[in-house]
Amino acid sequence: MANADLLAPLGLAAEEVSAGGQVIATRIAADPSGATSVAGIYVADPQAQVITSAAAGLMAGAAINMDLVAEDARHAVTRVTVGRGA
């Protein structure tokens, strides 16, 4: 089962994963890149095998990098705009 309690204060609740009518795991809902509904919080799939987990980690890393680059760009545009007095 996921150690999701530490994410509860951020508004992320674990959901049950069932197979054959039995709960086999819990997980935090995320998109294919691992991004959750809370900006900046990423998770891995608890059912993934090693190679799948490695690929998911690569995708999450790329998504995190994209978020950081976009944030840097927003800050740079703000500094330039403010510097021009616009």
N, C-alpha and C positions, 0 to 999 in steps of 0.2 A: 504494500500500500504506500501511496505517496506521502511524503512528509510535508503535506500541504499546510499544516497548521501555521507554519512560519509565514506563509503568504496570505493568510486570512486577514491580518490587519491592513493589507493593501487592497482588499476587496476581491480577492481571488479565492473561490471555493472549489474544492475537489469535487469531481463527479465520478460516479461509479462506472467501472467497465465490467460488463457481464459477458459470460460465455456459457451457453447451455443452461441459462437460468440462474447461474451462480455468479456472485460478484467475485472477480478474480484480481481486480486492481482498482485503484483510483487514479485520476489524472486531472491535470489542470487543462482546460480547453485552450487550444492555441491554433494559429494558422500553420500552413506548411513550413514557414520559416522558424517556427517556435515562438513567435510573438503572441503574447496574451492580450486580453482586453485592456490591460494597464500598460500605458506607454513606458518603454524601457525595461519591461520584465519579460524574459524569455524562459521557456522550459523545454525539456526533452521528453520524448515519448517513452513511457516506462515499458512498453511492449516491444520496442525495437531491438533488433539483434545488433551485434557489434558493428558490422559494416554500415547498417542503416543509421545507427547512432552517430557514427563518424561523419556520414554524409549530412545528417541533420545538424550536427555541430558546425560543419562548414557553412551550411545555409544560414544558421543563426548568426554566425560570425559575420557573414556578408551583410545580413540585414542590420545588425548592430552598427557595422562600419558605415552603411548607407545612412542610418539615422544620425550618426555623429557628423558625417560630412554635410548633411543637410542642415544640421544645427549650426555648424561652423559657417556655412554659406549665409544663413539668415543673420548671424551676428555680424559678418563682414559687410553685408548690404546695409544693415542698420547703422554701422559705424560710418560708412561712406555717406549715407543719406544724411545723417546727423551732422557730419563734418562739412557738408555743403550748405547746411542751413535750410535744407528742404523740409 
